[in-house]
Amino acid sequence: MDLYIIRHAESENNARPVEERIHDPGLTPLGHQQAENLINRLHPIEPTRILVSPFRRTLETIAPYLKKTGGVADTWIDLHEQGGVMRGVDETKFEGRPGMTRDEIQAGFPYIQISDEIDHTGWWKCRPYEEFDETTARADRVIEQIRGEFAHTQERVALITHGLFMRFLMSAFMNIPCAGYECFDNFTNTSVTKFSMTASRTLLALMNCVRHLPDHWITGADIRPYKIENP
């Protein structure tokens, strides 16, 4: 199977100072343009499954592709950003927020199939801040589930997720024992990272690729995209 891990487009928080950030931002105008251009990247891939974090910015990132193609995506809570849905800017004073409710997601994103865990109380349900060791365990859980469900298939699976959590996923995929944020540079907005997987091996084929964006639309990192091989 081919696994494509995609960071969301530029969010309002990405463009704001830390002290002005909110708990569940949408995309900026540039972010919406990046999401529209992501359509061109996904068309040749033709993912057979799309799994998306239930944060607003990830839902808005995949929405144009789903609207254009008539496809569907499934929410997967385990793809959320490290920490969870938090209000505040001081980690010692973070306050957990509910996250979007089932009705809110249905109203705003009709092409999304919503998992049963998301109800009228939201998907995060005001839980406390997720610590790094919990994020590491969640990344391991995501990979175990992906391998168990898809590695023996010919599926093309796209994960729409978040920059910091992508670092934890990369650490877990590559068996690098560290808190994921320390091991990799930032992933750019709407960047595509690809793994080719079988039941016995995992190959990193593409990392942080944003060739679907013009240079002046590239945001979210100070590094250039790094291509390993053609997808």
GUPA-37989 format. One record per residue: residue number from 0; x, y, z of N, C-alpha, C in turn. Coordinates in Angstrom, 3 decimals. Layout:
! GUPA-37989
[sekol NUM; [X; Y; Z]; [X; Y; Z]; [X; Y; Z]]
...
***
This chain:
! GUPA-37989
[sekol 0; [0.845; -1.192; 0.000]; [0.000; 0.000; 0.000]; [0.878; 1.238; 0.000]]
[sekol 1; [0.293; 2.327; -0.458]; [0.959; 3.622; -0.434]; [0.251; 4.502; 0.588]]
[sekol 2; [1.023; 5.082; 1.473]; [0.498; 5.948; 2.519]; [1.001; 7.357; 2.287]]
[sekol 3; [0.084; 8.315; 2.184]; [0.414; 9.720; 1.985]; [0.009; 10.483; 3.248]]
[sekol 4; [0.976; 11.120; 3.879]; [0.722; 11.891; 5.098]; [0.814; 13.363; 4.730]]
[sekol 5; [-0.271; 14.102; 4.941]; [-0.400; 15.473; 4.437]; [-0.684; 16.427; 5.594]]
[sekol 6; [0.116; 17.466; 5.694]; [-0.159; 18.492; 6.695]; [-1.255; 19.420; 6.179]]
[sekol 7; [-2.055; 19.933; 7.103]; [-3.114; 20.882; 6.743]; [-2.541; 22.145; 6.105]]
[sekol 8; [-3.393; 22.879; 5.416]; [-3.025; 24.167; 4.834]; [-2.807; 25.212; 5.943]]
[sekol 9; [-2.315; 26.380; 5.556]; [-2.009; 27.416; 6.551]; [-3.251; 27.797; 7.346]]
[sekol 10; [-3.147; 27.667; 8.651]; [-4.261; 28.032; 9.534]; [-4.099; 29.459; 10.040]]
[sekol 11; [-5.178; 29.996; 10.599]; [-5.111; 31.327; 11.190]; [-4.071; 31.383; 12.298]]
[sekol 12; [-3.928; 30.308; 13.047]; [-2.912; 30.293; 14.103]; [-1.502; 30.300; 13.537]]
[sekol 13; [-1.297; 29.633; 12.389]; [0.029; 29.665; 11.762]; [0.455; 31.088; 11.436]]
[sekol 14; [-0.514; 31.944; 11.126]; [-0.218; 33.313; 10.698]; [-0.297; 34.324; 11.839]]
[sekol 15; [-0.580; 33.866; 13.050]; [-0.733; 34.775; 14.184]; [0.425; 34.639; 15.161]]
[sekol 16; [0.702; 35.680; 15.949]; [1.606; 35.519; 17.091]; [1.016; 34.508; 18.075]]
[sekol 17; [1.891; 33.844; 18.810]; [1.440; 32.797; 19.739]; [0.377; 33.319; 20.698]]
[sekol 18; [0.538; 34.536; 21.175]; [-0.389; 35.065; 22.184]; [-1.781; 35.343; 21.624]]
[sekol 19; [-1.957; 35.296; 20.310]; [-3.266; 35.559; 19.702]; [-3.939; 34.294; 19.176]]
[sekol 20; [-3.361; 33.154; 19.410]; [-3.902; 31.922; 18.854]; [-5.153; 31.464; 19.598]]
[sekol 21; [-6.029; 30.751; 18.848]; [-7.279; 30.246; 19.411]; [-7.274; 28.721; 19.352]]
[sekol 22; [-8.281; 28.091; 19.974]; [-8.208; 26.643; 20.171]; [-8.529; 25.827; 18.927]]
[sekol 23; [-9.298; 26.356; 17.979]; [-9.630; 25.568; 16.789]; [-9.786; 26.493; 15.577]]
[sekol 24; [-8.684; 27.002; 15.059]; [-8.767; 27.981; 13.977]; [-9.120; 27.340; 12.641]]
[sekol 25; [-9.656; 28.158; 11.743]; [-9.823; 27.758; 10.359]; [-8.600; 28.141; 9.549]]
[sekol 26; [-8.735; 28.097; 8.226]; [-7.635; 28.439; 7.337]; [-7.617; 29.931; 7.032]]
[sekol 27; [-6.454; 30.431; 6.703]; [-6.312; 31.795; 6.193]; [-6.739; 31.825; 4.729]]
[sekol 28; [-6.899; 33.017; 4.133]; [-7.156; 33.062; 2.682]; [-6.091; 32.321; 1.871]]
[sekol 29; [-4.816; 32.463; 2.256]; [-3.767; 31.715; 1.572]; [-3.929; 30.220; 1.806]]
[sekol 30; [-4.314; 29.847; 3.017]; [-4.550; 28.440; 3.314]; [-5.618; 27.830; 2.420]]
[sekol 31; [-6.679; 28.591; 2.164]; [-7.726; 28.098; 1.259]; [-7.175; 27.931; -0.155]]
[sekol 32; [-6.286; 28.817; -0.590]; [-5.662; 28.662; -1.909]; [-4.769; 27.416; -1.943]]
[sekol 33; [-4.030; 27.197; -0.871]; [-3.204; 25.991; -0.796]; [-4.073; 24.734; -0.873]]
[sekol 34; [-5.205; 24.749; -0.175]; [-6.106; 23.596; -0.186]; [-6.674; 23.357; -1.579]]
[sekol 35; [-6.982; 24.425; -2.300]; [-7.461; 24.271; -3.676]; [-6.374; 23.651; -4.551]]
[sekol 36; [-5.130; 24.084; -4.375]; [-4.045; 23.519; -5.170]; [-3.729; 22.071; -4.801]]
[sekol 37; [-4.061; 21.696; -3.575]; [-3.857; 20.306; -3.163]; [-4.689; 19.353; -4.031]]
[sekol 38; [-5.790; 19.849; -4.589]; [-6.602; 19.029; -5.497]; [-5.726; 18.472; -6.613]]
[sekol 39; [-4.872; 19.329; -7.187]; [-4.027; 18.902; -8.297]; [-3.022; 17.833; -7.877]]
[sekol 40; [-2.606; 17.873; -6.615]; [-1.661; 16.862; -6.112]; [-2.356; 15.536; -5.868]]
[sekol 41; [-3.606; 15.594; -5.397]; [-4.319; 14.369; -5.054]; [-4.930; 13.671; -6.261]]
[sekol 42; [-5.225; 14.421; -7.323]; [-5.863; 13.822; -8.497]; [-5.070; 12.643; -9.063]]
[sekol 43; [-3.755; 12.776; -9.311]; [-3.028; 11.619; -9.847]; [-2.863; 10.479; -8.847]]
[sekol 44; [-2.918; 10.796; -7.565]; [-2.821; 9.757; -6.538]; [-4.106; 8.931; -6.470]]
[sekol 45; [-5.243; 9.616; -6.583]; [-6.561; 8.978; -6.449]; [-6.628; 8.104; -5.196]]
[sekol 46; [-6.520; 8.727; -4.018]; [-6.542; 7.921; -2.791]; [-7.813; 7.097; -2.674]]
[sekol 47; [-7.644; 5.875; -2.245]; [-8.797; 4.997; -2.051]; [-9.424; 5.181; -0.672]]
[sekol 48; [-8.652; 5.703; 0.276]; [-9.177; 6.037; 1.597]; [-8.560; 7.362; 2.024]]
[sekol 49; [-9.383; 8.219; 2.607]; [-8.907; 9.484; 3.160]; [-9.345; 9.534; 4.615]]
[sekol 50; [-8.377; 9.693; 5.504]; [-8.631; 9.756; 6.939]; [-8.163; 11.112; 7.428]]
[sekol 51; [-9.008; 11.800; 8.213]; [-8.746; 13.197; 8.523]; [-8.934; 13.472; 10.012]]
[sekol 52; [-8.035; 14.268; 10.562]; [-8.186; 14.785; 11.924]; [-9.450; 15.642; 12.006]]
[sekol 53; [-10.153; 15.617; 13.144]; [-11.394; 16.395; 13.259]; [-11.212; 17.857; 13.612]]
[sekol 54; [-9.984; 18.366; 13.606]; [-9.798; 19.803; 13.761]; [-10.352; 20.535; 12.531]]
[sekol 55; [-10.796; 21.770; 12.733]; [-11.386; 22.547; 11.645]; [-10.393; 22.736; 10.487]]
[sekol 56; [-9.138; 23.007; 10.791]; [-8.171; 23.308; 9.734]; [-7.886; 22.102; 8.836]]
[sekol 57; [-7.930; 20.894; 9.382]; [-7.735; 19.711; 8.545]; [-8.982; 19.426; 7.708]]
[sekol 58; [-10.150; 19.608; 8.302]; [-11.397; 19.416; 7.552]; [-11.482; 20.411; 6.393]]
[sekol 59; [-11.109; 21.663; 6.641]; [-11.139; 22.667; 5.575]; [-10.092; 22.376; 4.498]]
[sekol 60; [-9.003; 21.727; 4.881]; [-7.949; 21.410; 3.912]; [-8.410; 20.378; 2.889]]
[sekol 61; [-9.123; 19.355; 3.318]; [-9.530; 18.296; 2.395]; [-10.869; 18.596; 1.729]]
[sekol 62; [-11.623; 19.564; 2.246]; [-12.965; 19.849; 1.716]; [-12.981; 20.158; 0.216]]
[sekol 63; [-12.076; 20.993; -0.324]; [-12.145; 21.268; -1.761]; [-11.982; 20.019; -2.623]]
[sekol 64; [-11.091; 19.130; -2.245]; [-10.900; 17.895; -3.022]; [-12.152; 17.037; -2.978]]
[sekol 65; [-12.756; 16.906; -1.816]; [-13.961; 16.089; -1.694]; [-15.115; 16.699; -2.490]]
[sekol 66; [-15.243; 18.015; -2.432]; [-16.303; 18.689; -3.185]; [-16.096; 18.517; -4.686]]
[sekol 67; [-14.850; 18.616; -5.134]; [-14.538; 18.507; -6.566]; [-14.784; 17.103; -7.086]]
[sekol 68; [-14.440; 16.096; -6.305]; [-14.483; 14.716; -6.773]; [-15.737; 13.959; -6.348]]
[sekol 69; [-16.466; 14.506; -5.370]; [-17.590; 13.763; -4.820]; [-17.167; 12.628; -3.912]]
[sekol 70; [-15.905; 12.648; -3.488]; [-15.404; 11.611; -2.593]; [-15.811; 11.855; -1.149]]
[sekol 71; [-15.385; 10.961; -0.289]; [-15.674; 11.088; 1.144]; [-14.386; 10.870; 1.921]]
[sekol 72; [-14.367; 11.382; 3.137]; [-13.259; 11.147; 4.061]; [-13.834; 10.743; 5.403]]
[sekol 73; [-13.073; 9.978; 6.142]; [-13.486; 9.525; 7.472]; [-12.695; 10.266; 8.542]]
[sekol 74; [-13.371; 10.734; 9.572]; [-12.647; 11.314; 10.697]; [-11.929; 10.210; 11.465]]
[sekol 75; [-10.741; 10.554; 11.942]; [-9.972; 9.650; 12.803]; [-9.356; 10.518; 13.888]]
[sekol 76; [-9.929; 10.423; 15.078]; [-9.517; 11.296; 16.173]; [-8.028; 11.170; 16.464]]
[sekol 77; [-7.465; 10.000; 16.317]; [-6.055; 9.791; 16.639]; [-5.103; 10.571; 15.741]]
[sekol 78; [-5.596; 11.220; 14.710]; [-4.740; 12.041; 13.855]; [-4.642; 13.491; 14.336]]
[sekol 79; [-5.237; 13.816; 15.488]; [-5.241; 15.200; 15.952]; [-3.848; 15.691; 16.316]]
[sekol 80; [-3.714; 17.012; 16.418]; [-2.428; 17.618; 16.757]; [-2.037; 17.283; 18.189]]
[sekol 81; [-0.731; 17.284; 18.429]; [-0.221; 17.015; 19.769]; [-0.819; 18.006; 20.758]]
[sekol 82; [-1.264; 17.516; 21.888]; [-1.809; 18.370; 22.933]; [-3.310; 18.309; 23.043]]
[sekol 83; [-4.011; 18.235; 21.893]; [-5.468; 18.256; 21.908]; [-6.024; 19.643; 21.674]]
[sekol 84; [-7.286; 19.834; 21.993]; [-7.966; 21.120; 21.777]; [-7.822; 21.942; 23.052]]
[sekol 85; [-6.937; 22.916; 23.024]; [-6.603; 23.671; 24.216]; [-6.857; 25.161; 24.026]]
[sekol 86; [-7.415; 25.794; 25.040]; [-7.532; 27.251; 25.072]; [-6.418; 27.800; 25.944]]
[sekol 87; [-5.778; 28.882; 25.468]; [-4.701; 29.507; 26.219]; [-3.375; 29.367; 25.499]]
[sekol 88; [-2.393; 30.106; 25.946]; [-1.074; 30.092; 25.309]; [0.021; 29.627; 26.263]]
[sekol 89; [-0.285; 29.496; 27.530]; [0.669; 29.028; 28.529]; [0.349; 27.575; 28.836]]
[sekol 90; [1.287; 26.675; 28.525]; [1.044; 25.244; 28.697]; [0.620; 24.893; 30.115]]
[sekol 91; [1.094; 25.633; 31.102]; [0.744; 25.331; 32.492]; [-0.681; 25.749; 32.827]]
[sekol 92; [-1.309; 26.548; 31.936]; [-2.658; 27.036; 32.205]; [-3.644; 26.640; 31.103]]
[sekol 93; [-3.265; 25.686; 30.247]; [-4.160; 25.262; 29.181]; [-5.489; 24.755; 29.742]]
[sekol 94; [-6.548; 25.061; 29.018]; [-7.892; 24.583; 29.378]; [-8.453; 23.783; 28.199]]
[sekol 95; [-8.790; 22.533; 28.450]; [-9.335; 21.688; 27.401]; [-10.690; 22.183; 26.921]]
[sekol 96; [-10.909; 22.129; 25.616]; [-12.161; 22.550; 25.004]; [-12.844; 21.350; 24.350]]
[sekol 97; [-14.127; 21.462; 24.000]; [-14.844; 20.283; 23.489]; [-14.370; 19.798; 22.127]]
[sekol 98; [-13.930; 20.700; 21.253]; [-13.748; 20.335; 19.856]; [-15.089; 20.380; 19.142]]
[sekol 99; [-15.045; 20.281; 17.822]; [-16.285; 20.370; 17.052]; [-17.222; 19.212; 17.381]]
[sekol 100; [-18.517; 19.518; 17.416]; [-19.515; 18.487; 17.679]; [-19.897; 17.777; 16.384]]
[sekol 101; [-20.618; 16.699; 16.531]; [-21.088; 15.952; 15.358]; [-21.935; 16.844; 14.448]]
[sekol 102; [-22.870; 17.601; 15.049]; [-23.745; 18.463; 14.255]; [-22.950; 19.551; 13.539]]
[sekol 103; [-21.929; 20.103; 14.191]; [-21.113; 21.144; 13.565]; [-20.346; 20.599; 12.362]]
[sekol 104; [-19.805; 19.417; 12.504]; [-19.073; 18.825; 11.381]; [-20.026; 18.487; 10.241]]
[sekol 105; [-21.183; 17.916; 10.567]; [-22.156; 17.575; 9.524]; [-22.617; 18.811; 8.768]]
[sekol 106; [-22.840; 19.910; 9.492]; [-23.335; 21.132; 8.855]; [-22.284; 21.772; 7.956]]
[sekol 107; [-21.036; 21.742; 8.379]; [-20.002; 22.440; 7.630]; [-19.272; 21.595; 6.608]]
[sekol 108; [-19.327; 20.264; 6.767]; [-18.517; 19.379; 5.932]; [-19.329; 18.142; 5.532]]
[sekol 109; [-20.220; 18.285; 4.566]; [-21.129; 17.185; 4.225]; [-20.449; 15.969; 3.621]]
[sekol 110; [-19.184; 16.098; 3.176]; [-18.487; 14.959; 2.579]; [-17.691; 14.157; 3.613]]
[sekol 111; [-17.855; 14.495; 4.884]; [-17.115; 13.825; 5.943]; [-17.991; 12.770; 6.606]]
[sekol 112; [-17.460; 11.555; 6.721]; [-18.104; 10.495; 7.493]; [-17.542; 10.534; 8.914]]
[sekol 113; [-18.424; 10.704; 9.877]; [-18.015; 11.026; 11.237]; [-17.999; 9.771; 12.098]]
[sekol 114; [-16.904; 9.554; 12.808]; [-16.788; 8.375; 13.660]; [-17.762; 8.460; 14.827]]
[sekol 115; [-18.119; 7.300; 15.360]; [-19.141; 7.216; 16.407]; [-18.742; 7.933; 17.689]]
[sekol 116; [-17.424; 8.076; 17.932]; [-16.988; 8.718; 19.181]; [-17.316; 10.206; 19.224]]
[sekol 117; [-17.599; 10.796; 18.084]; [-17.890; 12.231; 18.033]; [-19.390; 12.431; 18.168]]
[sekol 118; [-19.795; 13.119; 19.221]; [-21.215; 13.302; 19.487]; [-21.493; 14.769; 19.799]]
[sekol 119; [-22.595; 15.048; 20.499]; [-22.983; 16.431; 20.783]; [-22.059; 17.111; 21.784]]
[sekol 120; [-21.191; 16.336; 22.432]; [-20.250; 16.930; 23.385]; [-18.902; 17.241; 22.746]]
[sekol 121; [-18.780; 17.048; 21.436]; [-17.526; 17.319; 20.755]; [-16.620; 16.098; 20.734]]
[sekol 122; [-15.465; 16.225; 20.080]; [-14.577; 15.060; 19.963]; [-13.455; 15.053; 20.997]]
[sekol 123; [-13.058; 16.226; 21.523]; [-12.012; 16.230; 22.546]; [-12.603; 16.166; 23.940]]
[sekol 124; [-13.795; 16.682; 24.098]; [-14.566; 16.565; 25.343]; [-13.846; 17.172; 26.555]]
[sekol 125; [-13.116; 18.261; 26.306]; [-12.484; 19.050; 27.375]; [-11.465; 18.250; 28.192]]
[sekol 126; [-10.866; 17.250; 27.583]; [-9.830; 16.496; 28.284]; [-8.612; 17.382; 28.526]]
[sekol 127; [-7.744; 17.001; 29.454]; [-6.546; 17.815; 29.724]; [-5.522; 17.700; 28.600]]
[sekol 128; [-4.515; 18.520; 28.684]; [-3.437; 18.566; 27.701]; [-2.786; 17.203; 27.538]]
[sekol 129; [-2.588; 16.792; 26.296]; [-1.920; 15.523; 26.005]; [-0.407; 15.702; 26.090]]
[sekol 130; [0.224; 14.968; 26.992]; [1.670; 15.065; 27.171]; [2.400; 14.329; 26.048]]
[sekol 131; [3.697; 14.612; 25.905]; [4.472; 14.079; 24.791]; [4.519; 12.547; 24.806]]
[sekol 132; [4.621; 11.933; 26.005]; [4.673; 10.475; 26.028]; [3.347; 9.870; 25.566]]
[sekol 133; [2.251; 10.574; 25.818]; [0.953; 10.121; 25.325]; [0.869; 10.256; 23.805]]
[sekol 134; [1.461; 11.335; 23.273]; [1.485; 11.507; 21.817]; [2.325; 10.423; 21.165]]
[sekol 135; [3.459; 10.079; 21.774]; [4.300; 9.005; 21.245]; [3.528; 7.699; 21.178]]
[sekol 136; [2.791; 7.387; 22.234]; [1.986; 6.158; 22.248]; [0.891; 6.205; 21.190]]
[sekol 137; [0.322; 7.385; 20.973]; [-0.738; 7.526; 19.955]; [-0.160; 7.338; 18.558]]
[sekol 138; [1.014; 7.890; 18.296]; [1.652; 7.697; 16.993]; [1.922; 6.213; 16.749]]
[sekol 139; [2.401; 5.512; 17.757]; [2.621; 4.072; 17.624]; [1.311; 3.351; 17.318]]
[sekol 140; [0.248; 3.801; 17.965]; [-1.071; 3.176; 17.758]; [-1.570; 3.406; 16.331]]
[sekol 141; [-1.374; 4.612; 15.823]; [-1.778; 4.910; 14.444]; [-1.040; 4.010; 13.465]]
[sekol 142; [0.260; 3.886; 13.630]; [1.058; 3.077; 12.709]; [0.658; 1.608; 12.797]]
[sekol 143; [0.453; 1.125; 14.009]; [0.035; -0.276; 14.170]; [-1.287; -0.529; 13.454]]
[sekol 144; [-2.228; 0.413; 13.564]; [-3.517; 0.233; 12.916]; [-3.392; 0.322; 11.394]]
[sekol 145; [-2.587; 1.260; 10.906]; [-2.377; 1.390; 9.465]; [-1.765; 0.114; 8.905]]
[sekol 146; [-0.729; -0.369; 9.555]; [-0.073; -1.593; 9.084]; [-1.032; -2.784; 9.117]]
[sekol 147; [-1.771; -2.915; 10.211]; [-2.663; -4.051; 10.343]; [-3.796; -4.050; 9.341]]
[sekol 148; [-4.301; -2.864; 9.003]; [-5.461; -2.778; 8.131]; [-5.094; -2.677; 6.654]]
[sekol 149; [-3.957; -2.062; 6.344]; [-3.701; -1.725; 4.945]; [-2.407; -2.285; 4.349]]
[sekol 150; [-1.405; -2.626; 5.152]; [-0.081; -2.944; 4.607]; [-0.111; -4.091; 3.606]]
[sekol 151; [-1.035; -5.011; 3.751]; [-1.110; -6.170; 2.859]; [-1.996; -5.908; 1.642]]
[sekol 152; [-2.457; -4.671; 1.470]; [-3.391; -4.337; 0.396]; [-2.717; -3.461; -0.656]]
[sekol 153; [-3.468; -3.128; -1.700]; [-3.021; -2.197; -2.732]; [-3.667; -0.815; -2.556]]
[sekol 154; [-4.151; -0.533; -1.363]; [-4.833; 0.738; -1.113]; [-3.851; 1.905; -1.182]]
[sekol 155; [-4.397; 3.075; -1.482]; [-3.661; 4.341; -1.435]; [-4.366; 5.201; -0.392]]
[sekol 156; [-3.745; 5.327; 0.756]; [-4.373; 5.944; 1.922]; [-3.759; 7.316; 2.170]]
[sekol 157; [-4.606; 8.323; 2.328]; [-4.148; 9.682; 2.645]; [-4.578; 10.036; 4.063]]
[sekol 158; [-3.625; 10.493; 4.866]; [-3.897; 11.004; 6.205]; [-3.775; 12.517; 6.167]]
[sekol 159; [-4.808; 13.238; 6.594]; [-4.755; 14.695; 6.672]; [-4.578; 15.046; 8.147]]
[sekol 160; [-3.406; 15.542; 8.499]; [-3.071; 15.676; 9.908]; [-2.290; 16.967; 10.158]]
[sekol 161; [-1.373; 16.961; 11.107]; [-0.761; 18.186; 11.640]; [0.752; 18.082; 11.682]]
[sekol 162; [1.402; 19.251; 11.602]; [2.845; 19.300; 11.493]; [3.588; 18.665; 12.651]]
[sekol 163; [3.221; 18.987; 13.887]; [3.935; 18.422; 15.023]; [3.660; 16.931; 15.150]]
[sekol 164; [2.413; 16.526; 14.971]; [2.122; 15.094; 15.069]; [2.820; 14.317; 13.955]]
[sekol 165; [3.030; 14.944; 12.782]; [3.761; 14.273; 11.716]; [5.176; 13.927; 12.159]]
[sekol 166; [5.776; 14.753; 13.005]; [7.121; 14.444; 13.485]; [7.107; 13.201; 14.373]]
[sekol 167; [6.075; 13.073; 15.195]; [5.944; 11.865; 16.008]; [5.720; 10.637; 15.133]]
[sekol 168; [4.890; 10.785; 14.096]; [4.668; 9.669; 13.174]; [5.959; 9.265; 12.479]]
[sekol 169; [6.733; 10.253; 12.020]; [7.991; 9.948; 11.354]; [8.937; 9.220; 12.298]]
[sekol 170; [9.018; 9.673; 13.537]; [9.880; 9.012; 14.517]; [9.475; 7.565; 14.716]]
[sekol 171; [8.162; 7.342; 14.784]; [7.670; 5.985; 15.000]; [7.888; 5.113; 13.765]]
[sekol 172; [7.573; 5.634; 12.584]; [7.768; 4.865; 11.355]; [9.224; 4.456; 11.181]]
[sekol 173; [10.147; 5.367; 11.503]; [11.568; 5.143; 11.259]; [12.287; 4.593; 12.484]]
[sekol 174; [11.508; 4.316; 13.538]; [12.053; 3.711; 14.752]; [13.185; 4.533; 15.340]]
[sekol 175; [12.951; 5.847; 15.400]; [13.913; 6.767; 16.004]; [13.396; 7.124; 17.398]]
[sekol 176; [14.059; 6.700; 18.465]; [13.532; 6.903; 19.819]; [13.753; 8.325; 20.317]]
[sekol 177; [12.799; 9.203; 20.041]; [12.896; 10.575; 20.532]; [11.493; 11.156; 20.603]]
[sekol 178; [11.332; 12.263; 21.337]; [10.089; 13.018; 21.275]; [10.044; 13.641; 19.886]]
[sekol 179; [9.043; 13.238; 19.095]; [9.039; 13.479; 17.667]; [9.406; 14.875; 17.224]]
[sekol 180; [9.103; 15.888; 17.989]; [9.376; 17.255; 17.557]; [10.861; 17.553; 17.481]]
[sekol 181; [11.717; 16.740; 18.107]; [13.149; 17.006; 18.108]; [13.861; 16.437; 16.888]]
[sekol 182; [13.242; 15.528; 16.181]; [13.963; 14.729; 15.197]; [13.841; 15.222; 13.762]]
[sekol 183; [12.862; 16.035; 13.471]; [12.628; 16.435; 12.099]; [12.349; 17.931; 12.039]]
[sekol 184; [12.699; 18.541; 10.908]; [12.359; 19.933; 10.673]; [10.844; 20.067; 10.488]]
[sekol 185; [10.387; 21.320; 10.489]; [8.961; 21.560; 10.297]; [8.495; 21.043; 8.941]]
[sekol 186; [7.271; 20.538; 8.910]; [6.635; 20.176; 7.655]; [5.849; 21.380; 7.141]]
[sekol 187; [5.947; 21.631; 5.841]; [5.269; 22.774; 5.261]; [3.778; 22.504; 5.103]]
[sekol 188; [3.001; 23.569; 5.002]; [1.554; 23.440; 4.872]; [1.196; 22.754; 3.547]]
[sekol 189; [0.337; 21.776; 3.632]; [-0.111; 20.869; 2.550]; [1.024; 20.031; 1.975]]
[sekol 190; [2.142; 19.911; 2.672]; [3.207; 19.040; 2.182]; [2.764; 17.587; 2.200]]
[sekol 191; [3.336; 16.811; 1.284]; [3.011; 15.395; 1.137]; [4.248; 14.567; 1.461]]
[sekol 192; [4.096; 13.638; 2.381]; [5.132; 12.657; 2.704]; [4.573; 11.276; 2.398]]
[sekol 193; [5.342; 10.472; 1.695]; [4.833; 9.177; 1.231]; [5.658; 8.022; 1.788]]
[sekol 194; [4.970; 6.991; 2.261]; [5.579; 5.714; 2.601]; [4.961; 4.636; 1.717]]
[sekol 195; [5.799; 3.763; 1.176]; [5.318; 2.552; 0.508]; [5.505; 1.398; 1.482]]
[sekol 196; [4.432; 0.659; 1.735]; [4.448; -0.331; 2.798]; [3.990; -1.691; 2.293]]
[sekol 197; [4.628; -2.726; 2.809]; [4.143; -4.087; 2.678]; [4.083; -4.663; 4.088]]
[sekol 198; [3.693; -5.922; 4.190]; [3.627; -6.536; 5.511]; [5.005; -6.666; 6.142]]
[sekol 199; [6.075; -6.633; 5.335]; [7.415; -6.887; 5.857]; [8.357; -5.691; 5.813]]
[sekol 200; [8.000; -4.611; 5.096]; [8.922; -3.492; 5.003]; [8.172; -2.179; 4.844]]
[sekol 201; [8.866; -1.085; 5.189]; [8.345; 0.263; 5.032]; [9.413; 1.121; 4.378]]
[sekol 202; [9.079; 1.747; 3.246]; [10.017; 2.574; 2.493]; [9.543; 4.018; 2.490]]
[sekol 203; [10.404; 4.918; 2.947]; [10.132; 6.349; 2.826]; [10.438; 6.770; 1.396]]
[sekol 204; [9.410; 7.156; 0.640]; [9.564; 7.451; -0.780]; [9.567; 8.936; -1.090]]
[sekol 205; [8.935; 9.746; -0.237]; [8.792; 11.176; -0.512]; [8.618; 11.880; 0.818]]
[sekol 206; [9.272; 13.035; 0.976]; [9.176; 13.731; 2.257]; [9.015; 15.227; 2.049]]
[sekol 207; [7.977; 15.762; 2.643]; [7.763; 17.212; 2.700]; [7.686; 17.834; 1.308]]
[sekol 208; [6.995; 17.174; 0.398]; [6.916; 17.638; -0.987]; [5.766; 18.630; -1.149]]
[sekol 209; [6.076; 19.803; -1.730]; [5.049; 20.815; -1.998]; [5.143; 21.298; -3.440]]
[sekol 210; [5.436; 20.394; -4.354]; [5.583; 20.810; -5.745]; [4.260; 21.265; -6.371]]
[sekol 211; [3.139; 21.033; -5.687]; [1.845; 21.521; -6.178]; [1.625; 22.991; -5.853]]
[sekol 212; [2.532; 23.613; -5.088]; [2.385; 25.013; -4.706]; [3.417; 25.882; -5.422]]
[sekol 213; [3.022; 27.086; -5.856]; [4.045; 28.047; -6.291]; [4.904; 28.446; -5.097]]
[sekol 214; [6.148; 28.819; -5.373]; [7.091; 29.102; -4.287]; [6.565; 30.127; -3.294]]
[sekol 215; [5.854; 31.151; -3.778]; [5.421; 32.218; -2.873]; [4.220; 31.799; -2.018]]
[sekol 216; [3.702; 30.586; -2.228]; [2.622; 30.070; -1.388]; [3.127; 29.079; -0.350]]
[sekol 217; [4.411; 28.803; -0.311]; [4.942; 27.803; 0.615]; [5.093; 28.428; 2.001]]
[sekol 218; [4.431; 27.845; 2.982]; [4.452; 28.375; 4.350]; [4.624; 27.235; 5.342]]
[sekol 219; [5.065; 27.596; 6.529]; [5.055; 26.633; 7.621]; [6.397; 26.044; 7.974]]
[sekol 220; [7.450; 26.315; 7.194]; [8.769; 25.774; 7.515]; [9.842; 26.605; 6.839]]
[sekol 221; [11.066; 26.476; 7.346]; [12.194; 27.212; 6.791]; [13.045; 26.350; 5.863]]
[sekol 222; [12.617; 25.096; 5.624]; [13.409; 24.203; 4.785]; [12.765; 24.027; 3.436]]
[sekol 223; [13.548; 23.612; 2.443]; [13.034; 23.324; 1.126]; [12.489; 21.901; 1.099]]
[sekol 224; [11.496; 21.634; 0.264]; [10.998; 20.259; 0.151]; [12.103; 19.302; -0.279]]
[sekol 225; [12.047; 18.084; 0.231]; [13.060; 17.084; -0.043]; [12.414; 15.883; -0.722]]
[sekol 226; [12.832; 15.624; -1.958]; [12.266; 14.540; -2.742]; [13.223; 13.350; -2.758]]
[sekol 227; [12.714; 12.163; -2.460]; [13.519; 10.959; -2.478]; [13.339; 10.196; -3.788]]
[sekol 228; [12.127; 10.024; -4.203]; [11.851; 9.374; -5.483]; [10.497; 9.799; -5.969]]
[sekol 229; [10.151; 9.493; -7.190]; [8.839; 9.840; -7.723]; [7.765; 9.067; -6.992]]
[sekol 230; [6.623; 9.720; -6.701]; [5.544; 9.010; -6.012]; [4.876; 8.021; -6.946]]
***
